[in-house]
Structures are given as C-alpha cells and as structure tokens.
C-alpha cells in the first residue's frame, strides 16, 4: 500500500489560460518576486518594503491617503475589514445593489448587526446617482457602500460625485474595487470616497491572497475612535478610543493601521510572500503607465465584445456601463453551457466563466484582464469558442469573430 507521500505527487498544474472573471494568470515577474527569501516582520528591510507598498499603491488608488496599505487575505478580507471597522451594530448602512457582490455587502453587514437599506437596479444595469441621493435622504445612513465593477453582471457603477454626495449628507462611503483596480481607473480622491479596497487576482495580475486598501483621514479618525488594542500587546504610547468595539480582531483596521505605521504594533505577522507579490504587481502597473494600462484593458474588452457579436452571439447588459475587463454573453439556445466550458478546457486549455443567481446557466463570462488583457489571448479564446460551438452543432460564420476582434483591437490601439 502506498504511503500518503507516495499517493500525492509534486504539484504540476496544467498550463491553462484563465479567461474568466478571475482569477487570471499571474504575471511571471510576480511569481518570481514571490520566490524571494522571507524576512522577519520587523526587520528594517521588511518595514522598508511595507513603506514602499504604501507609496506604490497611492497612484493606483488615485489618492494621497496616508493609510494606503494591505490587508492580509483575499479581496474579501479587505471588504470585511472596511465594513466591520466602519460599522457598529445598529448602524444604518445603505447598499447600492446591482449584482451578486452588492448582495455580498448586505450579507457581511447583516453579520455585523447593521440596519441595512438598499437602492437597487436590475442585473445588467447600474444605479443612477439621483436614485442614490434620494435613498440617502430617505434612510439617513452612517455609511453608503457600493461595488465599482460587479463581475456577476459585468457592469461598472459610475462613481464621479458619489463620495461628495455621501459626505454632504454626513455619511461615510465605501467602494469595493476588487474587479476593476488595475484595469479601470480608480479615483478615490476625485470620487471623494472614504475607503476603497481591492484584490490582486484580477486586473493587477497577481494571485489571490492580499487586499490593497486606501483609507481617508476622515474614515481613519472614525475608526480610531473605536480602537481597542488587544491586551497582550498594549503599550503606553497607544490609547484606546471611546467608541464601540470593532467586532473583529483580525480585521480591526485601527490596529492594522498601527501595524503599518511607525508604531509597528505587533498585531499580526505580515504575509511576506503576498507583500512581495503586491509590490511587484504595482511596479509592473506603474511602469506600464496608468493611462496605457487602462487603454489596454479597454482595447481587450472591446475586442472581446466585437468578436462575440461578429459570431452572432448576444452580449449581456448595458453597453454604456460595461466593465472593460469582463464581458457576459448569452449561451445560445440548444447549447449546454457547461459542456462548452469543459471542452474549451480539455481541448484548448482555456477557461471561461459561468454565472451566478438569475444568470446561472444563461451566460458565460469572458475576462481579459491583467497579464491576459492581450491581443493574442483574446483571439485564441474567441477562436477556441467558435471551434467548440461549431462542434456542438451551432452554425457560425467562420472566422468572423477573430477578424472583428482583431480589427477592434487595432482600431483601439
């Protein structure tokens, strides 16, 4: 009988092209950075890297916020840290809901004990700013929370004026930019938003496991009023606040900010390898240039959409508010969506995404983001989709999808 060791060989995943809504293939430079030696969490070299990460992510978030840092964990760790640190049980929170991830905000807030109000749009649309304004006046929230780009619907919520609207009503504001950071402009200061959080695994071209976050001075002051340093690491130079206790130790942004500050509060052990990854993701993006980066994602998304339509397929959602990096397309009548996804994996080593909720079994989601927002990867994906659909008996114009995508890419570039 084989031992456990003998039963499980060395990890050797297939060389698969990940063209779904995320995660995507990590940039090779990011993977190389992750192989660097570990350091002690308070080594001067390590704290120097932490300070560099803070500086690197400010332009990516479009902010001058001092408190621009990482929360250890997947993108959802950043979401939970923001919400649990801003919201106390009984607080009223207005959620802008237009897809699965708006529903996720409500789910997290319910667990915090918030009083939840929503302003909603059907899946495939976004919420008008005047509807948000009316809902703020109706509900009087402590916080207004929204998704920037919701990959479940592939829609991007317009946010110019959003933060200022909240501030005028005395409310804080939060934006989950997990699916857009690194591929669409994130403009925390121009939007006037108090907290924005993201993740590495989509447009930033890294692995899941680190959540960049940026916190305004206004939000930081609100959070510091709730500070309660855990007993084993209390210090004379750090005072507790007088507000209600933050309902999580690990996601307590008051202590996390002290960890990232010159105080170096020993709150947790930084995920060194993920910090290396986040740092390299940011370096790659800034070297490319923000506008060039956003233009590349627009070209890739436009090419996907043009190619799908040239194949005679119907694209889901409102073109005016489509995310540049993820496109949803209706599964043709008579075609089994999961069979197509399986055959694209088996025959072409390409993965495209399924869908959630009311769109489950109705659309595929095709992503072109980060390291994969490139001309040849878009063309290969469309060619593979055409081949599989033809093999499944669907009549398609031969080669029109690739030709249209190529023309759209060249026109955009």
Residue pairs with C-beta under 8 A, 6 or more apart in sequence:
14 349
15 349
16 345
16 349
16 350
16 351
17 25
17 348
17 349
17 350
17 351
17 372
17 377
17 380
17 381
18 24
18 25
18 351
18 367
18 372
19 350
19 351
19 352
19 366
19 367
19 368
19 372
19 377
19 381
20 351
20 352
20 353
20 365
20 366
20 367
21 151
21 154
21 179
21 202
21 326
21 353
21 365
21 367
22 151
22 179
22 201
22 202
22 326
22 367
22 369
23 201
23 202
23 207
23 208
24 201
24 202
24 205
24 367
24 369
24 370
24 371
24 372
25 205
25 370
25 371
25 372
26 205
26 206
26 207
26 277
26 371
27 205
27 206
27 280
27 281
27 284
27 370
27 371
29 280
29 284
30 205
30 206
30 207
30 277
30 280
30 281
30 284
32 280
33 276
33 277
33 279
33 280
34 207
34 273
34 274
34 276
34 277
36 273
36 276
38 272
38 273
39 45
39 46
39 49
39 272
40 46
41 266
41 269
41 270
41 272
42 264
42 266
46 270
46 272
47 264
49 275
49 276
49 279
50 69
50 260
50 270
50 275
52 279
53 69
53 70
53 275
53 278
53 279
53 282
54 66
54 68
54 69
54 260
56 279
56 282
56 283
56 286
57 68
57 69
57 212
57 214
57 278
57 282
58 64
58 65
58 68
58 214
59 286
59 290
60 181
60 182
60 186
60 212
60 282
60 285
60 286
60 290
61 68
61 181
61 186
61 188
61 196
61 198
61 212
61 214
62 185
62 186
62 187
62 188
62 189
62 190
62 191
63 188
63 189
63 196
63 214
63 216
64 189
65 188
65 189
65 214
65 215
65 216
65 217
66 217
66 220
67 214
67 215
67 216
67 217
67 220
67 257
67 260
68 212
68 213
68 214
68 215
69 212
69 213
69 256
69 257
69 260
70 210
70 211
70 212
70 213
70 270
70 274
70 275
70 278
71 77
71 78
71 81
71 197
71 210
71 211
71 213
71 251
71 253
71 256
72 209
72 210
72 211
72 268
72 270
72 271
72 274
73 209
73 210
73 211
74 199
74 201
74 208
74 209
74 211
75 176
75 178
75 197
75 198
75 199
75 200
75 201
75 208
75 211
76 104
76 211
77 211
77 251
78 176
78 178
78 197
78 198
78 199
78 211
78 212
78 213
79 104
79 105
79 108
79 176
79 178
79 197
79 211
80 108
80 248
80 251
81 197
81 211
81 213
81 248
81 251
81 252
81 253
81 256
82 174
82 195
82 197
82 213
82 253
83 93
83 105
83 108
83 109
83 112
83 143
83 145
83 174
84 108
84 112
84 246
84 247
84 248
84 251
84 252
85 223
85 226
85 246
85 251
85 252
85 253
85 254
86 142
86 143
86 172
86 174
86 194
86 195
86 219
86 222
86 223
87 93
87 109
87 112
87 114
87 142
87 143
88 112
88 113
88 226
88 243
88 244
88 247
89 112
89 113
89 114
89 244
89 247
90 113
90 114
90 115
91 114
91 115
91 141
91 142
91 143
92 114
92 115
92 116
92 117
92 139
92 140
92 141
92 142
93 109
93 114
93 115
93 116
93 117
93 141
93 142
93 143
93 144
93 145
94 117
94 118
94 119
94 132
94 135
94 136
94 139
94 141
94 143
94 144
94 145
94 171
95 102
95 105
95 106
95 109
95 116
95 117
95 118
95 119
95 144
95 145
95 146
96 102
96 118
96 119
96 127
96 132
96 144
96 145
96 146
96 147
96 157
97 103
97 105
97 106
97 118
97 119
97 120
97 121
97 127
98 120
98 121
98 122
98 123
98 125
98 126
98 127
98 147
98 150
98 153
98 155
98 157
99 123
99 147
99 150
99 151
99 152
99 153
99 155
100 150
100 152
100 153
100 356
100 357
101 147
101 150
101 151
101 152
101 176
101 178
101 179
102 118
102 120
102 146
102 147
102 150
105 145
105 146
105 147
105 176
106 116
106 118
109 116
109 145
110 116
112 247
113 247
117 135
117 138
117 139
117 141
118 135
119 127
119 131
119 132
119 134
119 135
120 127
121 127
121 131
123 152
123 153
123 357
123 358
123 359
124 153
124 155
124 316
124 317
124 318
125 155
125 317
125 318
125 321
126 155
126 156
126 157
126 158
126 318
126 321
127 146
127 157
129 158
129 161
129 162
129 165
132 144
132 162
132 165
133 165
136 144
136 165
136 166
136 169
136 171
137 169
140 169
141 169
141 171
142 171
142 172
143 171
143 172
143 173
143 174
144 162
144 166
144 171
144 172
144 173
144 174
145 173
145 174
145 175
145 176
146 157
146 159
146 162
146 174
146 175
146 176
147 157
147 175
147 176
147 179
148 156
148 157
148 159
148 175
148 176
148 177
148 179
148 180
148 184
148 186
148 196
149 155
149 156
149 157
149 177
149 179
149 180
149 184
149 323
149 325
149 326
150 156
150 157
150 179
151 179
151 202
151 323
151 326
151 365
151 367
152 355
152 356
152 357
152 359
153 316
153 317
153 328
153 359
154 316
154 317
154 322
154 323
154 326
154 327
154 328
154 365
155 317
155 318
155 321
155 322
155 323
156 180
156 184
156 321
156 322
156 323
156 324
157 321
158 321
159 175
159 187
159 191
159 193
160 187
160 190
160 191
161 191
161 192
162 173
162 175
162 191
162 192
162 193
163 173
163 191
163 192
163 193
163 194
164 192
166 172
166 173
166 192
166 194
167 173
167 192
167 218
172 194
172 195
172 218
172 219
172 222
173 192
173 193
173 194
173 195
174 193
174 194
174 195
174 196
174 197
175 188
175 191
175 193
175 195
175 196
175 197
176 196
176 197
176 198
177 186
177 196
177 197
177 198
178 197
178 198
178 199
178 202
179 202
179 203
179 323
179 325
179 326
180 186
180 198
180 202
180 203
180 323
180 325
181 196
181 198
181 199
181 202
181 203
181 204
181 212
182 198
182 202
182 203
182 204
182 205
182 281
182 285
182 293
182 369
182 370
183 202
183 203
183 293
183 294
183 297
183 324
183 325
183 369
183 370
183 373
184 203
184 294
184 297
184 323
184 324
184 325
185 290
185 294
186 196
186 198
188 196
188 214
188 216
193 216
194 215
194 216
194 218
194 219
195 213
195 214
195 215
195 216
195 219
196 213
196 214
197 211
197 212
197 213
197 214
198 204
198 211
198 212
198 213
199 208
199 210
199 211
199 212
200 206
200 207
200 208
200 209
200 210
200 212
200 274
200 277
200 278
200 281
201 207
201 208
201 209
202 325
202 367
202 369
202 370
203 297
203 325
203 369
203 370
203 373
204 212
204 278
204 281
204 282
204 285
204 370
205 281
205 284
205 369
205 370
205 371
206 277
206 278
206 280
206 281
206 370
207 274
207 277
209 271
209 274
209 277
210 271
210 274
210 275
210 277
210 278
212 278
213 253
215 223
215 253
215 257
220 257
223 246
223 253
223 254
223 257
224 241
224 254
224 257
225 241
225 242
225 243
226 241
226 243
226 244
226 245
226 246
226 254
227 238
227 239
227 240
227 241
227 246
227 254
227 255
228 240
228 241
228 245
228 246
228 252
228 254
229 235
229 238
229 240
229 255
229 258
229 265
230 249
230 255
230 267
233 265
233 266
233 267
235 263
235 265
237 263
238 258
238 263
238 265
241 254
246 252
246 253
246 254
249 255
250 268
252 267
255 265
255 267
256 267
256 268
258 264
258 265
258 267
259 265
259 266
259 267
259 268
259 270
285 293
288 296
294 324
295 412
295 413
296 373
296 374
297 324
297 325
297 368
297 369
297 373
298 324
298 412
299 373
299 375
299 408
299 409
299 412
299 413
300 324
300 325
300 368
300 369
300 373
300 374
300 375
300 378
300 409
301 322
301 323
301 324
301 325
301 326
301 327
301 368
301 373
302 324
302 408
302 409
302 412
303 368
303 375
303 378
303 379
303 405
303 406
303 408
303 409
303 412
304 327
304 366
304 368
304 378
304 381
304 382
304 405
305 315
305 322
305 327
305 408
306 404
306 405
306 407
306 408
307 378
307 379
307 382
307 401
307 402
307 404
307 405
307 408
308 315
308 327
308 329
308 366
308 382
308 401
309 315
309 404
310 397
310 400
310 401
310 403
310 404
310 405
311 382
311 385
311 386
311 389
311 396
311 397
311 400
311 401
312 396
312 397
313 329
313 330
313 332
314 329
314 330
315 327
315 328
315 329
315 330
316 328
316 329
316 330
316 359
316 363
317 328
325 367
325 368
325 369
325 373
326 365
326 366
326 367
326 368
326 369
327 365
327 366
327 367
327 368
328 355
328 359
328 363
328 364
328 365
328 366
329 363
329 364
329 365
329 366
330 362
330 363
331 337
331 340
331 361
331 362
331 363
331 364
332 389
332 394
334 393
334 394
335 389
335 392
335 394
336 392
337 354
337 361
337 364
338 354
339 392
340 364
340 385
340 388
340 389
340 392
341 351
341 352
341 354
341 364
343 388
343 391
343 392
344 350
344 351
344 352
344 384
344 385
344 388
345 351
347 384
347 387
347 388
348 380
348 384
348 387
348 388
350 380
350 381
350 384
352 364
352 365
352 366
352 367
352 381
352 385
353 364
353 365
353 366
353 367
354 360
354 361
354 364
354 365
355 361
355 362
355 363
355 364
355 365
366 381
368 374
368 377
368 378
368 381
375 406
375 409
378 405
378 409
379 402
379 405
379 406
382 401
382 402
382 405
383 401
383 402
385 401
386 396
386 398
386 399
386 401
386 402
389 396
390 396
